[in-house]
Amino acid sequence: MNPSYDEIVKANSLRGNEIRKTPLIHSSTFSELTDSDVFLKAEFRQKTGSFKIRGAYYKIQSLSDEEKKYGVVAASAGNHAQGVAFASSLEKIPCTIVMPKNASPAKVAATKGYGAKVILEGINYDESSAKAHEIASETKATMIHAFDDPQIIAAQGVIGLEILEDLPDVDEVYVPIGGGGLAAGTLIAIKEKNPDIKVVGVQSRSFPSMYDSLKQGSITSSGGARTIADGISVKVPGQLTFGIIKELIDEIVLVDDTEITKAMFLLMERMKFVVEPAGAVSLAHLISKKPSPGKKVVAVLAGGNVDMYLLGQIVDKGLAAMGRLLKLSILLPDRPGAFKEIVDEITLANANIVEVVHDRLSSHINAGSAGVTLSLETQGQKQADLLIESLKRKNIQFKLMT
């Protein structure tokens, strides 16, 4: 049965002190970049670093004493896992979480830190979910679904209530979609109060399961390509969520990893916000497509649990995409002064050498030559282009690696 608007209101009233009302933050930077009036719903500041705690907390609070005795089990790539583990620790009930084998080590560690037993099984959410259902049937534990549950959906819908409370005259709301719980709840909350507000779902191009399901008119398994947005890597949307989204959504759009990377980088540099890939997809679409000129729009930033190694890559790739980090592979004659000519050109271009790798021994480098890989920091694409043209005029052999 679909959750009602009244159930969302009830979930809001029962959230206690543990679930935060996250801020809605206006961004002049992203407003300028998108030609819209942009507000960011900061769910990455929620307890456990994601909106997922909302649904997990409300669902577990709603269990009977008999159900709590047997504990709970859930499948998750990370954020739902942490939400269920934390909510279970508050109730002091047994909790088992099944996570994909490729789950972020940081999310696995955090889930264990909240007291849950973690089992690594499968390579994606769907395979982990099958194992979790198996455990639930064997142990009588209650399965806490990541998205396809009326109470989970209702609690996520509180985000919609908060957006309307803080910005009643919002024109459009952009929300990430994996399995669809967040989008379904937000849709019910917003469309009940004002059907004219446009709600757009955003999926990874690598896992467009809800997008494809709406196109087909029925639930479709879709996706599987590698993506940094593991939090929305769901091949099959939920039954409940599909029905709600099919009825209420205005549009679903897709973004790729390059667009997500740029959004994450700009959030860090301009706003000092650390947002995970799945949490940044809404803003990624706004930045790349500028779909709503002149409109007052909200982008839901759904979570901030990002692996530190990936974060370092995001910084480098973001700088490279903006022309501020230039990586060159140069072949030089192995003689005194050859490298100085390169350094002189870099100095004239006012670029900064970040890293130098010097190579005489690789098989592809002829005797009498030396390979040099340079990482350069520039002030932007224009300065990078000027340096490249300068090297070409000097007939310097090089390969652009970014």
Phi, psi and omega in degrees: 000135180291142175291149179263168174300321180298327178292325176295316177299319178297315179301322178296320184286339184257011187281347176063207183268349186282328183264122185274148163276111185281150184287152172253112193248124177284139179236111176291327179299307183284336173296317180292319182292331186252355184063023177236173173261099194261131174239138183250121177274109194273066178290345175293347176267003178291158174304138187069005172082016183198157176297343187300332180298333181301306182292317181298316182296312182294319180297313183290324175299332184275352181289150176285166178299323179296316179295320180296330181299323180274351178081190184227159175221146181212158173244139183192149172281348177163304188288316175297322178303312181292323178297313180294318180297316181293314180297324178293322180295327178295323180270354181057048179243154180298144183217125176241130180241128174258123182237150176299151181297335180263017179297152179303128178304326179294320180288324176298313181298318180295320180296316176297324181297335176275004173099006182277152168275125184251130175242126178266118185211130178084175180244002176206177184302317186296320178290322176294322180297321179300318178294320180296318177297323178298315179296319180300317181291330181281327188252353185068013176291151178279127177283122177260098184291146183291335184207331189265064182212133184304319183285325175299312181299316181299315182293323176294331180296342177301332176302319177299318178299317181294321178298314181292327178294319183275334184218073185300332184262025177299141178267318186216145177234130180248126188225137179294150174230125168245272173278337173110003182297314180297314181294317182298313180295317179297320178299313180300314182296314186283315184292331176296321183276322182205095182298343183281346177289126181280129177242123184242128174270146181234125179240159171289138177299337180281338179225071185270045190295316179290320177302311181292323180297319178294322178296321181279338183085005178205163184296128185231137173280130186206146174100177180145351178291155182293137179210152176284344183272066185294333182293342177238025180274075183243122183282328184232117179290166181284158177295310181296312184296321178299314181298317181292313183294319178302321183283323194248337188290145176275324184192150169238134181235164184239146175230154178254176185296327179297317179293322178295317180301316180297318180296316178299316181297313181294325176298319179292312186287316187271324185250349186061036178254128173261109183236135181286163184305311180297331181281344185258000188296326180297313179292325178302318179294317180299318181291316187282328186250342182045059190279349191226059182302131177079356183270155174267111189235151176242130172252121179279118176266098200282337182195163183228021182268089184244138178296136185296325178295316178297323180300320177297320178295321180299318179298312181296314181292326177294316177297318181295318182296332180265007178076016183259351173230116185246127178242123184237140171251119188239137175256122185240151168293137184277077181217156180301136175092347183296318182288331180298325179300320178294313181300322179298318179295321179295319179296316179298328180278357179062034175263161183246130178279120181266322183208144176230128174239120185253129187223118175251345196260344183297149187295334182276358180257120182291154174300139182089002178234164176221139176261135178231126174254124183244133169253123187238138174262125179239173181273356180156180186298323181297315179293321178298318180295321179297319179295317179299315179297323179296318179294323178295320180296330180276004182057035177276127181283121179209160176235130180279123184255357174233000000 
